Amino acid sequence: MARAGPSRTQRSQRAPQPSQSQSQRPVRGSRRAAVEDDEEEENAGDDDDQDMDINGRVVDAEAELDRKASDLVRFALFMEQKRTLIRREDINKKVLASNSRSFNPVFERAQKLLKKTFAMELVELQSRNYREQDVVAGDDLQEARNATGVKKKTAAAGSKTYILRSVLNPVIIEQAARTDERLYEEQIADSQEDGEDDDDMPRSYGCIISWSTTDQLGALGVLHTILALILVSGRFMTDLDLRANLKRLCVTSTGSISMNTQSTHKSLPIDTYLGQLVKQGYLDRIKPGETKVPGGKRGRAPAATQANPDETQAFEWHWGHRSYSEIGEQAIATFIAEFMVERNRDDDAEEDDQEDGRTQGRGKGRAGAGDGRGDKKLKSVYGAIERAAGGNLSDIK
């Protein structure tokens, strides 16, 4: 008997029906995709916020460095106005505050600002121990050490003390300091029209540089004379010898150095002025009892000397580290040589003026020959100064 129900062909043609779980799968997939899209949008928004935060921090850091660099420039100009040495610890304390690790980037930006705006730069002074080792060793000994590979422990070169120094070409400074007759006449005419007292009005020099409103010319002249005396005396001079030479130049121990209106004092006693030069770093005053020990350091005097100190004990005067970095031995030697050669030329000219017509003609010939030999005389005097100093003369460091 046949079984009731659909036939085999009908069962095969019937379409399969999806199960409940299968019918829900596409719905779950669409929800998951929507959630993932929302999460991606949120993550993208967070990334944008992070990028904006990082960029904002970078901009703030750059602005802070620029501000610190400007503060360092102002601090350096203020200290240089008083010829006060700029110490790194003062920079860290008064400019960088608690962020002393940013010294290098702030220093570099301050240097660029100083050179671009003021044509000046911050220069680190050499330590005295390193400078003395350099002078004692000499170039020949250093070359021999380099050839043999022998190394010797040297003192630290930097002193972590800075000064401001001009970066202008010396030719520009020389031209700016040269007297122009037309400009000098105009300055004299303007000063007469003003009708001011001679003590109050600045002196006219007929040049671009106004010396009356800048440096103390009289004090600078005494400083350069002292540096010249120390250099030709073998790079050091006793206190007695220095005062004896200054006395010959009418600068006695009880005398004073005149100052212009820019100074708070009209004059300074010579002892006060010498102490000021030591404080500013132009001169070093060393006791003879301080002996050199290996390693470039100076030891204390023997116990007997310490027990019985002599208040009238003489000092030795040396160049200070500021003089080496701001003036230089070569510049002082050139100053001495030019002064001596020019003085000899003036003496020869006076002798020629006192002779008769025939002798004057021959004198003029000698003067012309002297002018041709000017460079030779200058080199000869410069060489004599170098030998008196005891070695090669150094340029600014």
Salt bridges, closest charged atoms under 4 A:
ASP53 OD2 - ARG57 NH2 3.32
GLU62 OE1 - ARG109 NH2 2.38
GLU64 OE2 - ARG67 NH2 2.70
ASP66 OD1 - ARG109 NH1 2.57
ASP71 OD2 - ARG67 NH1 3.50
ASP71 OD1 - ARG74 NH2 2.29
GLU80 OE2 - ARG83 NH1 3.39
GLU80 OE2 - ARG322 NH2 2.92
GLU121 OE1 - LYS115 NZ 3.93
GLU121 OE2 - ARG165 NH2 3.44
GLU132 OE1 - LYS292 NZ 3.54
GLU132 OE2 - ARG298 NH2 2.66
ASP134 OD2 - LYS397 NZ 3.58
GLU174 OE2 - ARG178 NH2 3.58
GLU186 OE2 - ARG182 NH1 3.42
ASP215 OD1 - ARG83 NH2 2.96
ASP239 OD2 - ARG243 NE 3.09
ASP271 OD1 - ARG243 NH2 2.75
ASP284 OD2 - ARG131 NH2 3.75
GLU316 OE1 - HIS318 NE2 3.32
GLU326 OE1 - ARG322 NE 3.02
GLU329 OE2 - ARG235 NE 2.84
GLU342 OE1 - ARG345 NH1 3.81
ASP352 OD1 - ARG366 NH2 3.70
GLU355 OE2 - ARG366 NH2 3.62
